[in-house]
Amino acid sequence: MNIEALYQTYLQYPSIQTDTRKIESGDLFFALKGANFDGNQFAKEAIDKGAAYAIIDDAAFSIAEKTILVQDSLQTLQLLAKHHRLQFTIPFIAITGSNGKTTTKELTHAVLATSFKTYTTEGNLNNHIGVPLTILKIKPDAEFAVIEMGANHLQEIASYCQIATPTHGLITNCGKAHLEGFGSEENVRKAKGELFDFLRHYNGGAFAMWDYKYLQELSKGIQTIYKYGTHDADIVGNVWKNDPFLEVNFTKSFIGKIKTNLVGSYNLPNVLAAVAVGKYFKIEDGKIKEAIEAYLPSNSRSQLLQKGTNKIILDAYNANPSSMNFAIENFSAMEGENKTLVLGSMAELGEESLKEHQFILDKIKGHKWKNVLLVGGDFERLDHPFLRFSSATKAGEWLKQKNIKNSFVLIKGSRSTQMEKVLDYLED
């Protein structure tokens, strides 16, 4: 079956699933393969649960009139998404970067949704499967789409651009993330820059944090660049307060203050980006302000929590050397007593891992803390004077045993360390 014919089937059954646990009547099931599973084996289960059709790439699992055999299920999903994308003439804004992608995407969506029917990536479904699934959820009433793109190797963002064909793009930053896959910080910039390469080639528009010289370089040659930053930009704003929530004072194009529910001055560029997008697309200042001030972070991202007498910053969705450094510096600068660091190790750093963990250790030593708990990975391999634990659970047990009270706690680490489990041991 060719893509046009499959697209007609999709228009009849526009709900797509790749997980049989989520199948509902009338869904299309795409049988994808992974390192430890073969979705073709679940085609019959999907049909039995009510799927209209199962798209498979192994004839051995064919079911008469209920399966559609293709050469490659994943490639077909991506081609179907691209075909669907090409039915729209609306702005598609792609967002990538080492840190802050999801927060920037959520803030941008909140701003655009005040005035336009806007679709966006759910959670952080920003990979080779998530990007096409996001696009295929966009309905005919769409006026804007905001697509998050993640990457851990070169040419990945370029491939997503071929599917999403963005009209506008935004790179939050280029830091030390996924060094194992990229090999170097220079390659991180090259990889994220693939978004700007696409926009340059297809006469798209870019939003750029003008404080970052490397983004000035990466954006050269793009037809339309809308700049945001702390000075010399189209949108200018600076940290007004950060205790505990970030408040931003704007002095150009958007005048006044926005008080967010985000913890951490490192969220300043994320807020500036969302305001820049809103202003560029002529959304009223009042609506921009209201949208950003109403946004509540979730999923362990820059959340401020209260557990008993303890105040906690939960920023444990993920971590890399750049974001860890920002979080430590921000936490140190905040007002508070009995500060406790609970940090998990950082993943996907390859040969640079020991060096980057040592950098974080040196950063910790440069400040005063009541307690420092370090969990797993290369934090266990290096010499340091801090408390060390093999898991977040073990760290939580120590905190419970010590019955800490009236403390200010930062919890952060890579997803693999599951640092949010520490919360289970802090009394309400």
N, C-alpha and C positions, 0 to 999 in steps of 0.2 A: 504494500500500500504506500502510495506517495504522500508527501507531507500535506498537499492540498486536500486529498481525500481524508487523511487522518484529521485534518483541521475541521472538516465538516462534522466528523464524529465528535470531536472536542466541543464544537458549538452546541451539540445536542446534550453532551454530558461534560460540562465545564469544570467539574470538581475532580482534581487529580490527587492520587495518593501513591506513596511508595512504601507504605507500611500497612500491612494487613490489619494491624490492631486498630487502625483509624478508619477502616473502610465503612462507608455507609452506602445505602442503596443508590445506584445510579452513578457511582464514582468510576473513573478510569484508573486502573491500577497499572503502574509501570514497574516491570520486574527488573530492578537494578541489581548489579553484582558488586560485592565488596570483597575485601581480603578474606573474610571469614563466612561469607554467606552468598547464596545465589537466589535472587528474587524469583527466578523462574519456578523454583520449587514451591513457591507460595501462590502461584497463579490460580490453582484450583480453590484454595482457601479463600482467595479474594472473590472469586466468582460465587462461591457458596455463601459468602457474606453479603452478596448483593451487587457487586461491581458489575457495571454494564459490559465492560470488556477488560481484558488483561493484555497489555502490550508486552510481548515476550521476544527473546532473541535466541531461543533454543526450541527447535521443532519437537523435541521429545516431550514437551509439556503442553502441546497443542490441545485445545478443546474445541470441538466443532462449533462454529458460529459464535464463540465466546472469547477467543483469543485472536490477537492480531500479531502476526509474525513479522519482525523487522530484523535488519542486520545487526543493529546495536541499540539496545533500549535506551541507554544514557544519551547517546548521540541523537537519537530520535526525539527524546524529551527536549534537548537543547534546540534542535531545529524547529520543533513545534513552537517553542517559546519565542524564537526569533521571528517566525512567521506571524505569530500573534502580535508581537511588538510592532511589526511593520504595518499593522492595521491602524495604528494611532499616529496622530500628528501633534500630540501634546508634548510639553516639556518632560523629558526624562532626565533626572538629576542623579548622577552616580557619585557615591561617596566612598573613598578609601582612605587608608592611612595606617600608621602603626598603633596609635592610641586615639581613643575618643570617637571612633567611627560610629558606634551604636548610639552614644549619647547625642552626637551631632545629628545623626539621622532622625532620632526621636524628636529632638527640639525643632529641626527643620520641618518635619512632618506636622508637628503641632502648630507651627506658625502658618504653613500653607493651608492646613485643614480649616483655619478660621474663615477662609474665603473661597476655597476650591475643593472639589471632590478629589481627594488625594489618596493614592495607594502607596504602601511602603513595605519594605522587608519586615517580616514578623520576627521578633527576637533578633538573633544574629545568623539567620539562614543566608549566609553570604558567600557560599562556596559554589562548586560546579553543579551541585544539585539545587541548592537553595536559590541561586539567582534565577534559573529557569522556572522554578516553582513559584517564586514571587511574581514574575512576569505573567505567568498563566493564571494568577488570581486577580489580575487587573480586569475590571469589567468595562463594558462599553460607555458607562457614564463617567469614566475617569477624565479629570482635567489636568492632573499632575501625577507623576510617579517618582518616588525616591527610592533608589536601589543601592543597598550597601554591598560593597565588594571587599572580601578578604583575600589574602594571598600568602603563601609561604614559599613560592618559587617564581622565578622569572617567567614571563609570558602568560601568567595566569590572569592578570588583570586584562591584558590584551584580548584574551579569549572571551572574557566576560563582556567586554565592550562589543565584540562581534555579535553577541546574543542580544544585549540590551540596547545597543546603538544610542548611547546617551547624547542628549543635546547640550547638557551642561555637566560640569564636574567639579568636585571639591576633594582635595587631598588634605586631611587634617594635619598631618605631620609625617616625618620619616625618621623613625627612631630605631633603637636596637631591639627589634622583634623578629622572631623566626630566623635567627642568624644561621641556624643549622641548615635551613633550606636555601637561604639567599647567599650565604657564604661571607658577606661583608655588608657594612652599613652603606657602602657605595651602591651595592646591588639592590639594597632596600629602596634607595631613591630611584634607581633605574626602574625597578618593578612598579612602584607606585606611580612613577612618571609615565607609565604606559597609558594611563587614563588621559593625561594631558596630551600625549602623542596622538591619541585617537581624536581628541577634540580639535587639535591643531590641523589634522589632516582633513577633517570633515567640517571645518568652520564652526565649531561649537564655542560655547562660552565657559569660562572658568571663574570660580570663586577662590581667592588666594589669600592666605594669611601673610600679609606683606612684611611682617617682622622677620620672617624666615627667608634669608637670602637664597637658600636652595630652592624655595618655591618660586622666587622671582626668576631664577634661572630656568627651572623646569617649565614655567609658563610662557617663556619667550616664544613669540610667533603666533600665539593664540589670538584670534581675531578680537574677542571681547573678554577683558579681564576686569572683574569687579573685586576691588581690594578691601580687605578688612584688617584691622590691627590696632596697636596702641598709639600709633602716630603715622602721619604721611599715608593715609589710606582714604578710601571712599567712606568707609564706616570706621569711626574711631571710638574706642572705649577702653577703660582701665578698671582695675580692681578698686572698688570703693571701700568695701568691707569684706571680711572673710572669717566671721566669728559668730556662729559656726558656718552659716550659709554664705555663699558667694553673692555679693551685690556689685553690679557693674554700673559705672557712670559713663554715659555716652556724651561725647562733645562734638560730634560731627555727623550730619545727615539724620541721625536719630538722636534727639536731645532728651536727656533725663536719665533716670536710674531704673534698673530692673533688679528686683530682689528675687533670687532663684531659691530653689530647694535643693541645690547641689552643694556638696561639701568639697572644698578644694579650689584654690586659685588656679590650678591647672585646667579647670573647666572654662576659664575665660575664653580661649579661642573657640570652644564649642558654642558658647553663647553668641560670640561675635559673628560666627559663621551663620547661625540661624537668623540673626537680625539682618545680616547682609543679603541672604536669600530673600527674606521677606521684603526688604526695601527695594531690591532689584525688580521684584515682581509686583511692586506698587501696593503692597498690603499696608493698611493704615497702621500708624505707630501704636495706637491704643490696642489694636488686636494683637500686634506682635508682643507687646508688653504683657498683655493678659495671658497669652498662650504660654510664654516662657515661665511666667510666675506661677502658673497653674501646674506645670509639669512636675511630676513626682518620680524620682528615680526608683528603679526596682531591679530585681535580679542581681543583687549584691554589687550594684554600681553606685559608688559615692553616696551611700545611704547613711543617714544619721539615726541611730537607734538608742533607745534607753532600756537597759536591763537592770532592774532594781536601782541601785545607787550609781551604777556605772553607765557612762556615756560611751557609745561605740560608733566608730566609723567603719562600716563594712564596705570594703572596696575589693572584694575577693573574686570577682568574676574571672579576672585574668591578670597576668603581670609579666612585664619584661623589664630590662634594666632602666629604660627611660621612664616608664610609668612608676616603677618602684622608687626611683630617685625623686620624682615629683611628689609622690605621696609622703615620703619621709620628710622632705623639706617643708612641705605644707603643714604636716602634722606638728613638726617642731615649732613652727612659727605661730601656731594657734594657742590661744589662752586655755589653760587647763592644768589641773593638779594630777599627780601620780600617773604620769603618762606611761602606758605599756604598749610595746610593739609586739605583735604576733604575726610573723611573716613566714609565708611558705616559699619554698624554692621556686626558681624560674625554669621553665622548660623550653625545649627547642632552640638552645643556644649553641649546640655543636661544640667545636673546639674552643670557642670563646667562653664556655660556661664557667669554668673555674675562675677565670680572670674577672668576669662580670659579677659573680657572686662575691669575690674579694672586694670589688669596687663598692658593692652595697654594704659589706661589713665595715669598710673604712668610713663610709658615709654615716653609718649608725654610730661609730665610735666618736664622731665629731659632735655629738649632741648628748644631752643628759636625759636619762630615762629611769623610771622606777624599776621596770622589768623589760627584758628583751627575750622573747621566745622565738626560736628559729626552727622551722620544720622541714625535714626531709632533704632529698637531693644533695646538691653540692654544699649546702650549708652543713651537712654532716661530715663532709670530707675535709673541710678546711679548719684550721686552728682559729679559735676565737674564744673570748671569755664569757659568751652568752649561753643561756639555757638552750639545749638542743633536744629535739624530739623527733621520733620517726614518723609521726603522723599528727594530723590536726586533732584527732581524738585524744592522743596522749597529751598534747598541749592543753586541751580543754580540761582534762582530768587534773592537771597540775593547777590550773587556775581555780578549779572548784575546790581542791584540797586547801589552797591558800585562802580561799574565801575572800577574794579581793573586793574591796568596796571603795566607793567614791573615786573611782579611777576613770581615766580617759584612755580608751583603747583603740588602736588601729589594727584592723585585721585585713591582710592582703596576701595574695599568692597566686600562682598559676592555677588554672582550672584543675589540673591533675592532682593538686594537693587538697582540694575541697575544703578550703579554710573556713567556709561558712559553718562547718560542723562544730567549730569552737563555740558558737552561740548556744548550743545545746547545754553547755556546762556553766553558763553564766545565769545566775538566778534572776528571775523576773521581779 
